[in-house]
Amino acid sequence: MVDHLKARLENLRKIHETTHRRANLYSDVAKLDSSHAKSLGALQKAPAPGKKLQKVGFLMLWVPEPTGVTCAIGGPMILAGRYLDKKYNGTTIHDIGHETKNNISSLADFKKSIF
């Protein structure tokens, strides 16, 4: 029988090692020059120009205006936003990790269903 306190202590040790490695990684990244730091920052928070353009297009499309100029501008803005969304996706490292975790769990479920 496994002692629950020893299991908890082992779990805390793993968490400590992970946070220690992450802190070391962040301190090493901080030592990089500005061009590398900007690239790594874009991986953490990716810009999403397509989403912003779509939102502005929808706002312009639904603004009540008698001449209809905003409706004529709003539609192409929405289409341009959709194109930019496909061309420049806003995927970050967090999203990739999340999808990898989902794939691993689905593979584990598939393996359990076979055996």
N, C-alpha and C positions, 0 to 999 in steps of 0.2 A: 504494500500500500504506500502511495506517495504522500509524503507530508506536504500539506497545503502551504505551510509557511516557507518551506524550501522551494517549492514551485513558484511562489510569489516572489521570493528573493531572487531566483534565477531570472524571472521575468523583468524585475527591476534592474538587474545587471545588464540585460540585453538592451533595455531602454537607455540606460546610462551610456553604454558603448555607442549606440546609434546617435544620441545627441552629441556625444563627444566628437565623433567623426564628422557630423554635420557642422559643428562649430568650427572645427579645423578647416573644413572645406570652405566655409564662408570667409574665414580669415585669409585663406589663400587666394580666394577670388578677389577680396578687397585689395590685395597687393598688385593685381593686374593693372595694366594701363587702361585709359578711359575707353578706347575702342573695343577692347575685349569685354570690359564691364558693361558697355551698352548692349553688346550682342547677348550677353548672358541675362541682362535685365529684360530684353525682349522675349527671352524664353520663359521668364517668370510671368510677365504681363504683356501679352501680345496685343498690338493695336488691331482694332476691328473697324476699318474705314467703311466697309460695306454696310455693317449694321447701322452706323451713324447716318449714312447717306439714305438708307431705307427709312429710318425714323423721320428724318427731315422731309423726305418725299411724301410719306403718309400724312404728316402734319400739313404740308402744303396742299395735298389733294383734298383734305377734309376741311380746309379753311373756307368759310363762306365768303365768296368775293364775287361781285356782279360781273366783272369782265371775263372771268374764267382763265386768267393768265396763270394763276397758281395751279389750276388743274392741269394746264398744258405743260407746266414745268414739273409738277409732282410725279406724273407717270414715268417719264424718262429717268427721273432721279431714283425711283424705286427699282426700275430695271437695271440701272447702272450699279445700284447697291447690291442687287442680287448677283450681278456679274463679278463685282469685286469680292463678294463673299465667297464665291467659288474659286476665284483666282488667288486671293490672299486670305487664307483661313486664319482664325484667331486661336489656333491650338497652342496650348502651353504644355510645359512638362507635366503639370498636374493632370491635365486631360489625358495625356499619353499614359501616365501611371494608372489612372482610373480605368481606361479602356483595357489596359493589360491585365488589371485585376479582374475585370469582368470576364475577359477571355479565359483566364486561368480557372476561374470558378466554373465557367460553363464547360471547360474541358474536364474538370474534376467531376462535375455532374454527369457528363457523358461516360466517363470511366466507371463511375459508380453504377450507372444504368447497364453497362455491359457486363460487369461482374456481379 
